[in-house]
Every structure is written in structure tokens, then in C-alpha cells.
């Protein structure tokens, strides 16, 4: 998915009152302020309260839910039939800030600010993106992401990701 599509979708949703947070590889690039690699998809975090409206707006953009057996009510993929995919991560916090539903984003992890093609976007905070990226066995692209985040923000790279 290209940067123009990501920014267009982000702004389209924001103009309609739907807030998303950029996650995954595009989050890394947003935090770095530049695109470092190609991205096959866009990962977004979405508050459960906005899910219905989000789905309607995404349908208006030509995206439908892909059913492949790996999806859940809180983690699924939308596709537009032209090869573009949006990996949706639904979450909900209770009154005390604890995760009450869906993807367990720690409270405070969705406080990042980044830039894609010069446009400001909300995203996962740098320290949390680094923690998420170092929590599993890395692929080559993950190693590059981890090293880029470490260089920019001074995070210590764990031995598993050197």
C-alpha cells in the first residue's frame, strides 16, 4: 500500500469523525518521518465504539471484510479487490483504562505522533512500537524496523534482534 493511499484513507476517516491509529510497518515509518520500505498492507488500531461507522466508511471506499478463517471479531482484514489490505485491530478500554475487549493495547500505547508524506498521523508510541516489534521472532523487515527505531529513539536492541 502506498503512502498516498494511507494518508488519503486516514484523512477521509478523520474528516468523518472516525479516529484510527497507524500500527505496524507504516507506524514505524510514521515515527521515523520517512518511508523506509514497501508495505503490503496498512495496520490500524480502532476503538470499538467507532467500528460500525468505520466499516461503513471503508465500504464506501470499496473495502470489504475478507473471511479466511484466521479473522476474529477484533482482528480482521479488509480488502478492496485491487490488492490493498487493511489489517484492523479493534480494542476497547474500560473506565479505568484496562483493556476490556479485543487487541490488548496497553493504556497509553496509542499516544504516538508521526508523519506520512508530511501529514501528521496518530500512531503507536515509539517505545511501544519497539516493544511490539521485539516481542516475536523477527523477519528481515522487522530487524530493519527495530534497528531504525533504535537509531532514532535510542532503544537498546535485544540480542534476538541484533
Secondary structure as UniProt FT lines:
FT   HELIX           3..15
FT   TURN            16..17
FT   STRAND          20..23
FT   HELIX           24..32
FT   STRAND          42..47
FT   HELIX           48..50
FT   HELIX           51..60
FT   TURN            61..62
FT   STRAND          64..66
FT   STRAND          75..79
FT   STRAND          85..93
FT   TURN            95..96
FT   STRAND          99..102
FT   TURN            107..110
FT   STRAND          112..116
FT   TURN            117..118
FT   STRAND          119..123
FT   HELIX           126..133
FT   HELIX           140..153
FT   HELIX           159..161
//
